[in-house]
Amino acid sequence: MTERRIPERPEGRSTVRGTLAYLRRRPFAATGLLLLLLGAVAGVIAYASLSLRQDDARILLVDRLERLTAQPVSIDGPVTVELFPSSRLTASGIRIGSDRSKPVLTIDGIVAELDLVDAVFGTAEIDALTLRRPQLKVLPSPDGSTQAGTTETGVDRLEAVTASLRDLLPRLGELTDLTIVDGVLRTPRPDAAPLITQADLSLKRLTEGGAARIEGSYIWRGDQTRLSVDVGAPSAFFEGGRSSVDVSLAAPHLTLSFEGTGSFQTSLALTGSFSLSTPSLKNAVAWLGDERTAVPDFGAVSLGGMLDASRTGFNLSDATVTLADSTGRGAIELLSGSARTIINGTLDFDTLDLTPLGHAVAPLPRDLLDLQRPIATAFIRDYDVDLRLSATTATIGDVAMNDVAATAMFNDGVATLDLGDASLYGGEARIHLTVDARDGRPRAQASIRLSGIDMGQLLPAVGVEAIGVSGQSDLTTTFDSTVTSWADILRRGRSNTTLSIRSGRVDGVDSRLFAAPRNQTPFQLVAAGNRTPFSRIDAQIDTFGTRLQLGSLTIDSADALLSARGDFAADRGTIDMAGELRATAQAGSPFATGAPDKQFRIHGTWPDPTVTETGDDKPI
């Protein structure tokens, strides 16, 4: 077999010609190699082109920022352009504002994401912009106030922020992603604490003019706050048309949400589902920055319903309001724009506990120092209120009333509470209270009228347990005092009470007291079960500060008629009362002493005074 030889390559034959022959036989490989070469050349050219345009990149960035902020922009640090691994432009030391020495906005660093195709051809259209450590100073207004964060009302603040967004969106152009990292909002005062810190917020749009979303978090008054805002059609929203709007805000002091539609042209209008809750209304108002408005600490408050809001106020229909664990349903209207905020509404409660509301206005003193604690009445001057309230059951302490209908009205610094014809222990109760807070010494006047009340149920409910009195009762009380503090009430409070009790009995007083031998001296309260019936008790009682004056007391029974009058000093615990006992009892009665009528005196320190017969000053 003859061995086949592989011919040798002729000397001088070009390897290039062989390569070309190889590529002719394999056209796809030829095409790939050609594209690779062209891409490499284009990349080198583009990179070289961009490297040569650092100054142009600075000019483009300054122009873009000036269009975005409508303020002069200067860049102190370097500006660099990168293609790989991502195409972006970076800059540092940015100052924005007409006064370069006192810029309105400074930014530590900027990262601008570029479109790769545009960047290859030497342009610098920005798709996304990240601002690192921007610090914005609030501009002073001509009247000396500030333009953000400290405007007149909450509505003003909300509209100021909305107007800023309206002005910003058209300037974004093709920018669809704007991110703030560690942002700060400051007041013009260099020594003042920042209003907002650690702001990490983003504004995203799918397309230019498309749906916009703002979300992120920031520190406001020491609390981390999370915010989310979605606007479905920004152009329509800011031109007075309707757009879907979703808002949520969550912070330790306040949680808020809204879902509905809205518009903003010259003023904001919203319609939709709304909810708000706070563990403390007083702290929430202060946290929002409205420190001038005095609000008592009513505790946890929540409300929700269908909101219809405009520049002049808002209306909440199908409302659910929870105040200090009492939940009512109805409608609430809040109107602003006048000297005082106006609140109108109608609420119906299954159970309304008025105790925590009263404690919020006038907390009960726990010690002598608490007597000097101011009673909260300043909020009466800040609001005009017209609320219609109803409740199946309303409680004040341990006193429970049924079928309650009440009105609460604030007008020009005068508060009026009217409660009419509530059912109370088998009878009816009417209460009228006014508080005049127009000057520095607010004054309260009250009248209470009880008709047909079972006194046996009322006294334990108000804490009277040593002596029990039952029977159908009528009571009328008037009260008048300045109410700057409990100490003020105890010094200056005056009241007048008329009491009538029919067909009852007295428990806890020894009925043999006035029939005892002459050497028995102590007046003693005895255990319940010792009952003395009576046909009628009438009393006239006046108080002057801590002094109680018993103008007249008569106890009429089938056995005796007792009449008395006297004084009781609560601050010293002393009693001095004089009276007369006319025995009319038959033999065998505890009052059947067989002696003539007696005059007596009860005097000493309560609860252990001494009873003596007047005339010979000997103990009864």
C-alpha positions as CSV (number, residue, x, y, z in Angstrom):
1,M,0.0,0.0,0.0
2,T,1.4,3.3,-1.0
3,E,1.6,6.0,1.8
4,R,-0.3,9.2,1.0
5,R,1.7,12.3,1.7
6,I,0.2,15.5,2.8
7,P,1.6,18.2,0.5
8,E,3.6,20.9,2.2
9,R,2.5,24.5,2.1
10,P,4.4,26.3,-0.6
11,E,6.9,28.7,0.7
12,G,5.6,32.3,0.9
13,R,1.9,31.4,0.7
14,S,0.1,34.0,2.9
15,T,-1.7,32.9,6.1
16,V,-4.2,35.7,5.5
17,R,-5.3,34.1,2.3
18,G,-5.9,30.9,4.2
19,T,-7.9,32.7,6.8
20,L,-10.0,34.4,4.1
21,A,-10.7,31.1,2.5
22,Y,-11.8,29.7,5.8
23,L,-14.2,32.6,6.4
24,R,-15.6,32.2,2.8
25,R,-16.5,28.6,3.7
26,R,-18.1,29.7,7.0
27,P,-20.0,33.0,6.4
28,F,-21.6,33.2,9.9
29,A,-18.2,33.2,11.6
30,A,-17.2,36.0,9.2
31,T,-20.2,38.1,10.2
32,G,-19.6,37.6,13.9
33,L,-16.0,38.6,13.7
34,L,-16.9,41.6,11.7
35,L,-19.5,42.7,14.3
36,L,-17.0,42.1,17.1
37,L,-14.4,44.3,15.4
38,L,-17.0,47.0,14.7
39,G,-18.3,46.9,18.3
40,A,-14.8,47.2,19.7
41,V,-14.0,50.1,17.4
42,A,-17.3,51.9,18.3
43,G,-16.7,51.3,22.1
44,V,-13.2,52.8,21.9
45,I,-14.5,55.7,19.8
46,A,-17.5,56.3,22.2
47,Y,-15.4,56.0,25.3
48,A,-12.8,58.3,23.9
49,S,-15.6,60.7,22.9
50,L,-17.1,60.8,26.3
51,S,-13.7,61.0,28.0
52,L,-13.1,64.1,26.0
53,R,-16.5,65.6,27.1
54,Q,-16.2,65.9,30.9
55,D,-16.8,69.6,30.7
56,D,-19.8,69.1,28.4
57,A,-21.1,66.6,31.0
58,R,-20.8,69.2,33.7
59,I,-22.7,71.7,31.6
60,L,-25.4,69.2,30.8
61,L,-25.9,68.3,34.5
62,V,-26.0,71.9,35.6
63,D,-28.6,72.6,32.9
64,R,-30.7,69.6,34.0
65,L,-30.6,70.5,37.7
66,E,-31.5,74.1,36.9
67,R,-34.5,73.0,34.9
68,L,-35.4,70.7,37.8
69,T,-35.1,73.2,40.6
70,A,-35.6,76.6,38.8
71,Q,-32.5,77.8,40.8
72,P,-28.9,78.6,39.8
73,V,-26.7,75.5,40.2
74,S,-22.9,75.2,40.7
75,I,-20.8,72.1,41.0
76,D,-17.6,72.3,43.2
77,G,-16.5,68.7,42.9
78,P,-15.5,66.5,39.9
79,V,-17.9,65.2,37.3
80,T,-17.2,61.8,35.9
81,V,-18.9,59.7,33.2
82,E,-18.8,55.9,33.1
83,L,-20.1,53.5,30.4
84,F,-19.3,50.1,32.1
85,P,-20.5,48.2,34.0
86,S,-23.4,50.7,33.9
87,S,-23.6,54.0,32.1
88,R,-23.9,56.8,34.6
89,L,-22.7,60.3,35.5
90,T,-21.5,61.2,39.0
91,A,-20.9,64.6,40.6
92,S,-20.2,65.9,44.1
93,G,-20.3,69.3,45.9
94,I,-23.5,70.7,44.4
95,R,-24.8,74.0,45.5
96,I,-28.3,75.3,44.4
97,G,-29.5,78.8,45.0
98,S,-28.9,82.4,43.9
99,D,-26.5,83.1,46.9
100,R,-23.6,80.7,46.5
101,S,-22.4,81.4,50.0
102,K,-25.8,80.6,51.4
103,P,-27.4,78.0,49.1
104,V,-30.9,76.9,49.5
105,L,-30.0,73.3,48.7
106,T,-26.7,71.5,49.0
107,I,-26.1,67.9,47.7
108,D,-23.1,65.9,48.8
109,G,-23.3,63.7,45.7
110,I,-25.4,62.9,42.6
111,V,-25.6,59.7,40.6
112,A,-27.4,60.1,37.2
113,E,-28.2,57.0,35.3
114,L,-27.8,57.5,31.6
115,D,-29.4,55.7,28.6
116,L,-26.6,53.5,27.2
117,V,-27.5,54.1,23.5
118,D,-27.6,57.9,24.1
119,A,-24.3,57.7,26.0
120,V,-22.6,55.8,23.2
121,F,-23.5,58.6,20.8
122,G,-22.2,61.2,23.2
123,T,-25.4,62.6,24.7
124,A,-26.4,62.5,28.4
125,E,-30.1,62.1,28.7
126,I,-30.9,61.2,32.4
127,D,-33.2,58.3,33.1
128,A,-32.8,58.2,36.9
129,L,-31.3,60.6,39.4
130,T,-30.1,59.8,43.0
131,L,-29.4,62.7,45.4
132,R,-27.1,61.7,48.3
133,R,-27.4,63.8,51.5
134,P,-29.4,66.7,50.0
135,Q,-29.9,69.4,52.6
136,L,-32.7,71.9,51.9
137,K,-33.2,75.1,53.8
138,V,-36.8,76.5,54.1
139,L,-37.0,79.8,52.4
140,P,-38.3,82.8,54.5
141,S,-41.5,84.4,53.2
142,P,-41.8,88.2,52.9
143,D,-43.8,88.3,56.2
144,G,-40.9,86.6,58.0
145,S,-42.5,83.2,58.3
146,T,-41.3,80.1,56.4
147,Q,-42.6,78.5,53.2
148,A,-42.6,74.9,54.4
149,G,-43.3,73.1,57.6
150,T,-44.5,76.1,59.6
151,T,-47.5,77.5,57.6
152,E,-50.7,78.6,59.2
153,T,-52.7,75.4,59.2
154,G,-52.5,71.8,58.3
155,V,-54.4,72.5,55.1
156,D,-51.9,75.1,54.2
157,R,-49.0,72.7,54.7
158,L,-50.7,70.0,52.6
159,E,-51.5,72.4,49.8
160,A,-47.9,73.8,49.9
161,V,-46.5,70.3,49.5
162,T,-49.0,69.5,46.7
163,A,-48.1,72.8,44.9
164,S,-44.4,71.9,45.1
165,L,-45.2,68.5,43.4
166,R,-47.2,70.3,40.8
167,D,-44.3,72.5,40.0
168,L,-41.8,69.7,40.1
169,L,-43.4,67.1,37.8
170,P,-43.3,69.1,34.5
171,R,-39.6,69.7,35.1
172,L,-38.8,66.0,35.4
173,G,-39.1,65.7,31.6
174,E,-38.0,62.1,30.7
175,L,-36.7,61.5,34.2
176,T,-38.7,58.6,35.6
177,D,-36.9,57.8,38.8
178,L,-35.8,60.4,41.4
179,T,-34.3,59.1,44.7
180,I,-33.3,61.0,47.8
181,V,-30.9,59.3,50.2
182,D,-30.4,60.6,53.7
183,G,-32.1,63.9,53.0
184,V,-32.4,66.8,55.5
185,L,-34.8,69.7,55.7
186,R,-33.6,72.7,57.7
187,T,-35.0,76.0,58.9
188,P,-33.1,79.3,58.0
189,R,-31.8,79.5,61.6
190,P,-28.4,77.8,61.8
191,D,-28.8,76.9,65.5
192,A,-32.2,75.3,65.0
193,A,-32.7,71.5,64.9
194,P,-33.6,70.1,61.4
195,L,-37.3,69.6,60.6
196,I,-36.7,66.4,58.8
197,T,-33.7,64.0,58.8
198,Q,-32.8,60.7,57.3
199,A,-35.2,61.1,54.4
200,D,-35.0,58.1,52.1
201,L,-37.7,58.8,49.4
202,S,-38.2,57.9,45.8
203,L,-40.5,59.3,43.1
204,K,-41.1,56.8,40.3
205,R,-43.0,57.1,37.0
206,L,-43.4,54.4,34.4
207,T,-43.5,57.0,31.6
208,E,-43.3,60.8,31.3
209,G,-46.6,62.1,32.5
210,G,-47.7,58.6,33.6
211,A,-48.8,57.4,37.1
212,A,-46.5,58.6,39.8
213,R,-45.6,57.0,43.2
214,I,-43.8,58.6,46.1
215,E,-42.7,56.3,48.9
216,G,-40.1,56.0,51.6
217,S,-39.4,57.1,55.1
218,Y,-38.0,60.0,57.1
219,I,-37.5,61.2,60.7
220,W,-40.0,63.9,61.8
221,R,-39.7,65.3,65.3
222,G,-37.8,62.2,66.4
223,D,-40.1,59.6,65.0
224,Q,-39.6,57.5,61.9
225,T,-42.4,58.1,59.5
226,R,-43.3,56.0,56.5
227,L,-45.1,57.6,53.6
228,S,-46.7,56.3,50.4
229,V,-48.5,58.4,47.8
230,D,-49.9,57.1,44.4
231,V,-51.4,59.4,41.8
232,G,-52.9,57.6,38.8
233,A,-53.0,60.5,36.4
234,P,-50.8,63.4,37.6
235,S,-51.6,65.7,34.6
236,A,-55.3,65.5,35.1
237,F,-54.9,65.8,38.9
238,F,-52.9,69.1,38.6
239,E,-55.1,70.5,35.9
240,G,-58.3,70.3,38.0
241,G,-59.5,67.0,36.6
242,R,-60.0,63.8,38.7
243,S,-57.4,61.2,39.3
244,S,-57.1,58.2,41.6
245,V,-55.2,59.0,44.8
246,D,-53.9,56.7,47.5
247,V,-52.1,57.9,50.6
248,S,-50.8,56.2,53.6
249,L,-48.7,57.5,56.5
250,A,-47.5,55.5,59.5
251,A,-45.7,56.9,62.5
252,P,-45.8,56.1,66.3
253,H,-48.0,59.1,67.0
254,L,-50.3,58.8,64.0
255,T,-51.5,56.4,61.3
256,L,-53.5,57.7,58.3
257,S,-54.8,56.3,55.1
258,F,-56.9,57.6,52.1
259,E,-58.1,55.8,49.0
260,G,-60.2,57.6,46.5
261,T,-60.0,60.4,43.9
262,G,-58.7,63.9,44.0
263,S,-57.8,67.0,42.0
264,F,-55.6,70.1,42.6
265,Q,-55.5,73.2,40.6
266,T,-55.7,76.2,42.9
267,S,-56.8,74.1,45.9
268,L,-56.9,70.5,46.9
269,A,-60.1,68.3,46.7
270,L,-60.3,64.7,47.8
271,T,-63.2,62.2,47.9
272,G,-62.9,58.7,49.2
273,S,-62.3,56.3,52.1
274,F,-60.4,57.8,55.0
275,S,-59.1,56.5,58.3
276,L,-57.0,58.0,61.1
277,S,-55.8,56.7,64.5
278,T,-53.6,58.0,67.2
279,P,-52.7,56.7,70.7
280,S,-52.9,60.3,72.0
281,L,-54.7,63.2,70.2
282,K,-52.8,65.8,72.2
283,N,-49.4,64.3,71.4
284,A,-50.4,63.9,67.7
285,V,-51.4,67.5,67.4
286,A,-48.1,68.6,68.9
287,W,-46.2,66.1,66.8
288,L,-47.7,67.5,63.6
289,G,-46.3,70.9,64.6
290,D,-49.5,72.7,65.7
291,E,-48.2,73.6,69.2
292,R,-50.4,76.7,69.5
293,T,-53.6,74.7,69.7
294,A,-54.4,73.5,73.2
295,V,-55.9,70.0,73.1
296,P,-56.7,68.0,76.3
297,D,-55.3,64.6,76.5
298,F,-58.4,62.6,75.6
299,G,-56.2,59.5,75.0
300,A,-56.6,57.2,72.0
301,V,-58.7,58.5,69.1
302,S,-59.6,57.0,65.8
303,L,-62.0,58.0,63.1
304,G,-62.9,56.6,59.6
305,G,-65.5,57.1,56.9
306,M,-66.2,58.6,53.5
307,L,-64.2,61.8,53.2
308,D,-65.2,64.8,51.1
309,A,-62.3,67.4,51.6
310,S,-61.7,70.8,50.1
311,R,-59.8,74.0,50.9
312,T,-62.5,75.1,53.3
313,G,-62.6,71.9,55.3
314,F,-63.8,68.3,55.2
315,N,-67.0,66.3,55.7
316,L,-66.8,62.7,57.0
317,S,-70.0,60.8,56.4
318,D,-70.7,57.2,57.5
319,A,-68.2,58.1,60.2
320,T,-67.0,55.9,63.0
321,V,-65.4,57.8,65.8
322,T,-63.7,56.2,68.8
323,L,-62.8,58.5,71.7
324,A,-61.4,57.1,74.9
325,D,-62.8,53.6,74.2
326,S,-66.3,55.0,73.3
327,T,-67.4,54.4,69.7
328,G,-70.0,56.5,68.0
329,R,-71.4,56.6,64.5
330,G,-72.7,59.4,62.4
331,A,-71.2,62.4,60.5
332,I,-68.5,65.0,61.3
333,E,-67.8,68.3,59.5
334,L,-64.7,70.4,60.1
335,L,-64.5,73.9,58.6
336,S,-61.4,76.1,58.5
337,G,-60.5,79.5,57.2
338,S,-62.0,81.6,60.0
339,A,-60.3,82.7,63.3
340,R,-61.4,79.4,64.9
341,T,-61.8,75.9,63.5
342,I,-65.4,74.9,63.3
343,I,-66.5,71.3,64.2
344,N,-70.1,70.2,63.6
345,G,-71.5,66.7,63.8
346,T,-74.0,64.1,65.0
347,L,-72.8,60.9,66.7
348,D,-74.7,58.1,68.3
349,F,-73.1,55.8,70.9
350,D,-74.1,52.5,72.3
351,T,-72.0,53.3,75.4
352,L,-70.5,56.7,76.1
353,D,-68.0,56.9,79.0
354,L,-67.7,60.5,79.9
355,T,-65.2,59.8,82.8
356,P,-62.0,59.9,80.8
357,L,-63.1,63.0,78.9
358,G,-63.7,64.7,82.2
359,H,-60.4,63.6,83.6
360,A,-58.7,64.9,80.5
361,V,-60.0,68.4,81.1
362,A,-59.8,68.3,84.9
363,P,-57.7,65.4,86.2
364,L,-58.6,64.4,89.7
365,P,-55.8,65.4,92.1
366,R,-53.8,62.6,93.6
367,D,-51.9,64.8,96.1
368,L,-51.7,68.3,97.3
369,L,-49.4,69.4,94.5
370,D,-52.0,68.2,92.0
371,L,-54.5,70.7,93.4
372,Q,-52.5,73.4,91.6
373,R,-52.5,71.6,88.2
374,P,-54.2,73.9,85.6
375,I,-57.6,72.8,84.3
376,A,-57.6,72.6,80.5
377,T,-60.0,75.3,79.2
378,A,-57.9,77.1,76.6
379,F,-59.1,74.7,73.8
380,I,-62.5,76.2,74.1
381,R,-61.2,79.4,72.6
382,D,-59.6,77.6,69.6
383,Y,-62.8,75.9,68.3
384,D,-66.4,76.6,67.5
385,V,-68.3,73.4,68.1
386,D,-71.9,72.1,67.5
387,L,-72.1,68.4,68.3
388,R,-75.3,66.4,68.8
389,L,-74.7,63.3,70.9
390,S,-76.9,60.4,71.8
391,A,-76.2,57.2,73.7
392,T,-78.1,54.2,74.8
393,T,-76.0,54.3,78.0
394,A,-73.7,57.1,79.3
395,T,-71.6,56.8,82.4
396,I,-69.9,59.3,84.7
397,G,-67.8,57.4,87.1
398,D,-70.1,54.7,88.5
399,V,-73.2,56.6,87.6
400,A,-75.0,55.2,84.6
401,M,-77.7,57.0,82.6
402,N,-79.9,55.6,79.8
403,D,-81.4,57.1,76.7
404,V,-79.1,60.1,76.7
405,A,-79.5,63.0,74.3
406,A,-77.0,65.8,74.6
407,T,-75.5,68.8,72.8
408,A,-72.0,70.2,73.1
409,M,-71.5,73.8,71.8
410,F,-68.5,76.1,71.8
411,N,-69.1,79.6,70.6
412,D,-66.7,82.6,70.9
413,G,-64.8,81.0,73.9
414,V,-67.9,79.8,75.8
415,A,-68.7,76.1,76.0
416,T,-72.2,74.8,76.8
417,L,-73.2,71.2,77.5
418,D,-76.9,70.3,77.7
419,L,-78.1,66.9,78.7
420,G,-81.9,66.6,78.8
421,D,-84.3,64.0,80.2
422,A,-81.9,61.1,80.6
423,S,-83.2,58.1,82.5
424,L,-81.4,57.7,85.8
425,Y,-82.3,55.1,88.5
426,G,-86.0,55.1,87.9
427,G,-86.2,58.9,87.3
428,E,-84.9,61.6,85.0
429,A,-81.8,63.8,84.9
430,R,-81.1,67.1,83.3
431,I,-77.7,68.8,83.3
432,H,-76.7,72.2,82.0
433,L,-73.1,73.3,82.1
434,T,-71.3,76.4,80.8
435,V,-67.7,77.3,80.9
436,D,-66.7,80.9,79.9
437,A,-63.0,80.7,78.9
438,R,-62.8,84.2,77.2
439,D,-60.3,85.6,79.8
440,G,-57.6,84.3,82.0
441,R,-59.9,83.2,84.8
442,P,-62.4,80.8,83.2
443,R,-65.7,80.4,85.1
444,A,-68.0,77.4,85.2
445,Q,-71.7,77.5,86.0
446,A,-73.8,74.3,86.3
447,S,-77.3,73.2,87.1
448,I,-78.4,69.7,87.8
449,R,-82.0,68.6,88.2
450,L,-83.0,65.0,89.2
451,S,-86.6,63.9,89.4
452,G,-88.0,60.7,90.8
453,I,-84.5,59.2,91.4
454,D,-84.0,56.1,93.6
455,M,-81.6,57.5,96.2
456,G,-80.7,54.0,97.3
457,Q,-79.0,53.5,94.0
458,L,-77.6,56.9,93.5
459,L,-75.6,57.3,96.8
460,P,-73.5,54.1,96.4
461,A,-72.8,55.1,92.8
462,V,-71.3,58.5,93.9
463,G,-69.3,56.8,96.7
464,V,-71.5,57.4,99.8
465,E,-71.5,54.1,101.7
466,A,-71.3,55.0,105.4
467,I,-75.0,56.1,105.5
468,G,-77.6,54.6,103.3
469,V,-80.7,56.5,102.3
470,S,-83.4,55.1,100.1
471,G,-86.6,56.6,98.7
472,Q,-87.8,58.5,95.7
473,S,-85.9,61.7,95.5
474,D,-85.9,65.1,93.8
475,L,-82.7,67.1,93.7
476,T,-81.8,70.5,92.3
477,T,-78.2,71.8,92.4
478,T,-76.6,75.0,91.1
479,F,-72.8,75.5,91.0
480,D,-70.6,78.6,90.3
481,S,-66.8,78.9,90.4
482,T,-63.7,80.0,88.7
483,V,-62.0,76.9,87.4
484,T,-58.3,77.6,86.9
485,S,-57.4,74.6,89.1
486,W,-58.9,72.3,91.7
487,A,-57.4,74.5,94.4
488,D,-59.3,77.4,92.8
489,I,-62.6,75.4,93.0
490,L,-62.0,74.4,96.6
491,R,-61.4,78.0,97.6
492,R,-64.1,79.8,95.5
493,G,-66.7,77.2,94.5
494,R,-70.3,77.9,95.6
495,S,-73.2,75.5,95.3
496,N,-76.8,75.4,96.4
497,T,-78.7,72.2,96.7
498,T,-82.4,71.4,97.5
499,L,-83.2,67.8,98.3
500,S,-86.5,66.0,98.9
501,I,-86.8,62.3,99.6
502,R,-90.1,60.5,100.0
503,S,-91.1,57.2,101.6
504,G,-87.7,55.7,102.4
505,R,-85.5,54.7,105.2
506,V,-82.1,55.6,106.7
507,D,-79.5,52.8,107.1
508,G,-76.4,53.0,109.3
509,V,-77.6,55.5,112.0
510,D,-78.6,54.0,115.4
511,S,-82.2,54.9,115.7
512,R,-81.9,54.7,119.5
513,L,-79.5,57.6,119.6
514,F,-81.9,60.1,120.8
515,A,-83.7,57.7,123.2
516,A,-80.4,56.6,124.9
517,P,-79.6,57.3,128.6
518,R,-78.2,60.7,129.3
519,N,-74.7,59.4,129.8
520,Q,-74.3,58.1,126.2
521,T,-72.2,60.6,124.4
522,P,-70.8,59.3,121.1
523,F,-72.6,59.6,117.7
524,Q,-71.9,56.3,116.0
525,L,-72.4,55.0,112.6
526,V,-73.5,51.4,112.8
527,A,-73.5,48.5,110.4
528,A,-76.1,48.3,107.6
529,G,-79.2,46.6,108.6
530,N,-80.3,49.1,111.3
531,R,-83.1,50.8,109.3
532,T,-85.2,53.7,110.3
533,P,-88.1,54.4,108.0
534,F,-89.3,57.9,107.3
535,S,-92.1,59.5,105.3
536,R,-90.1,62.5,104.1
537,I,-86.7,64.2,104.2
538,D,-86.2,67.8,103.1
539,A,-82.8,69.5,103.1
540,Q,-81.3,72.8,102.0
541,I,-77.5,72.6,101.6
542,D,-75.0,75.4,100.5
543,T,-71.3,75.1,100.0
544,F,-68.7,77.8,100.1
545,G,-65.3,76.4,99.1
546,T,-64.6,73.5,101.6
547,R,-67.4,74.7,104.0
548,L,-70.8,73.0,103.9
549,Q,-73.8,74.8,105.5
550,L,-76.9,72.8,106.3
551,G,-79.5,75.5,106.0
552,S,-82.3,73.2,107.1
553,L,-82.9,69.5,107.5
554,T,-86.2,67.8,108.5
555,I,-86.8,64.1,108.8
556,D,-90.5,63.3,109.3
557,S,-91.6,59.8,110.3
558,A,-94.5,58.2,112.0
559,D,-92.5,58.2,115.2
560,A,-90.7,61.6,115.3
561,L,-89.9,64.9,113.6
562,L,-86.3,65.9,113.5
563,S,-85.1,69.3,112.4
564,A,-81.5,70.5,112.3
565,R,-79.1,73.0,110.8
566,G,-75.4,73.6,111.0
567,D,-72.0,73.6,109.4
568,F,-69.4,71.1,108.3
569,A,-65.7,72.2,107.5
570,A,-64.3,69.5,105.1
571,D,-60.8,70.8,105.2
572,R,-60.7,70.4,109.0
573,G,-63.2,67.5,109.3
574,T,-65.3,69.3,112.0
575,I,-69.0,69.4,112.4
576,D,-71.3,71.7,114.4
577,M,-75.0,71.1,114.0
578,A,-77.9,72.0,116.3
579,G,-81.4,70.5,116.1
580,E,-84.6,69.6,117.7
581,L,-86.4,66.2,118.1
582,R,-90.1,66.1,118.7
583,A,-91.1,62.6,119.7
584,T,-94.5,61.5,118.4
585,A,-93.9,57.7,118.6
586,Q,-96.2,55.3,120.3
587,A,-95.1,53.0,123.0
588,G,-92.6,50.4,121.8
589,S,-91.1,52.7,119.2
590,P,-87.3,53.4,119.3
591,F,-88.2,57.1,119.7
592,A,-90.7,56.6,122.5
593,T,-88.6,58.3,125.2
594,G,-91.5,59.5,127.4
595,A,-89.6,62.8,127.6
596,P,-90.5,66.2,126.3
597,D,-89.1,67.5,123.1
598,K,-85.3,67.8,123.0
599,Q,-82.8,70.3,121.6
600,F,-79.5,68.8,120.8
601,R,-76.1,69.6,119.3
602,I,-73.7,67.4,117.3
603,H,-70.2,68.8,117.3
604,G,-66.6,67.6,117.1
605,T,-64.5,65.8,114.5
606,W,-66.1,63.6,111.9
607,P,-66.8,60.6,112.0
608,D,-66.7,60.7,115.9
609,P,-68.6,63.8,117.0
610,T,-70.4,64.2,120.3
611,V,-74.2,64.5,120.8
612,T,-75.3,66.6,123.7
613,E,-78.6,68.0,124.9
614,T,-78.6,71.8,124.8
615,G,-79.6,73.8,127.9
616,D,-77.7,71.8,130.5
617,D,-74.8,70.9,128.1
618,K,-75.0,67.3,129.2
619,P,-74.6,64.4,126.9
620,I,-77.8,62.8,125.7
